[in-house]
Amino acid sequence: MPKTLNERVQKYRDGLRRAGLRPVQIWVPDTRLPGFVQECQRQSRLLASSDLADAQLQRLMDDALADVDGWTA
């Protein structure tokens, strides 16, 4: 008789645990909520404007960009 979905999932999880892994639950923002995109844009604008005012950060970013010659994706 075929195994139920719950039995197959449990077998899969047991195998992962035997391999030394453990489950981890991660909560992330719900991108479907109204206003999510607008909030991302608001925060991006704030970050961009503060970055422009930070000369030390700009030098760090320029130095990091100059250090990627020859890199490939």
C-alpha positions in Angstrom: 0.0 0.0 0.0 1.4 3.5 -0.9 2.6 5.7 1.9 0.6 8.8 2.8 2.0 12.2 2.1 2.7 12.7 5.8 4.7 9.5 6.0 6.8 10.4 2.9 7.5 13.9 4.3 8.4 12.4 7.7 10.8 9.9 6.0 12.4 12.7 4.0 12.9 14.8 7.2 14.3 11.9 9.1 16.8 11.4 6.4 17.9 15.0 6.6 18.2 14.7 10.4 20.4 11.6 10.0 22.5 13.6 7.6 23.1 16.1 10.5 20.7 18.8 9.4 17.9 20.4 11.4 14.9 22.4 10.4 15.0 26.2 10.8 12.0 28.5 10.5 12.6 31.9 9.1 10.0 34.7 9.1 10.3 37.2 6.3 8.2 40.3 5.3 5.0 39.5 3.4 5.6 41.0 -0.1 1.9 40.7 -0.9 0.8 43.2 1.7 -0.6 46.5 0.5 2.1 49.2 0.9 5.0 46.8 0.8 6.4 48.1 -2.5 6.0 51.7 -1.4 7.8 51.0 1.9 10.7 49.4 0.1 10.9 52.5 -2.2 10.8 54.8 0.8 13.5 53.0 2.6 15.6 52.8 -0.6 15.3 56.6 -1.1 16.4 57.2 2.5 19.4 54.9 2.2 20.4 56.4 -1.2 20.2 60.0 0.1 22.2 59.1 3.3 24.8 57.2 1.2 25.3 60.3 -1.0 26.1 62.4 2.1 28.7 59.9 3.4 32.0 60.6 1.7 33.8 57.8 3.6 31.3 55.3 2.4 31.6 56.5 -1.1 35.4 56.1 -1.0 34.9 52.5 0.4 32.5 51.7 -2.4 34.8 53.1 -5.0 37.7 51.1 -3.6 35.6 47.9 -3.6 34.5 48.5 -7.2 38.1 49.0 -8.3 39.0 45.6 -6.7 36.7 43.5 -8.9 38.7 43.6 -12.1 38.7 40.2 -13.6 35.8 38.8 -11.7 33.2 36.8 -13.5 29.7 35.9 -12.6 
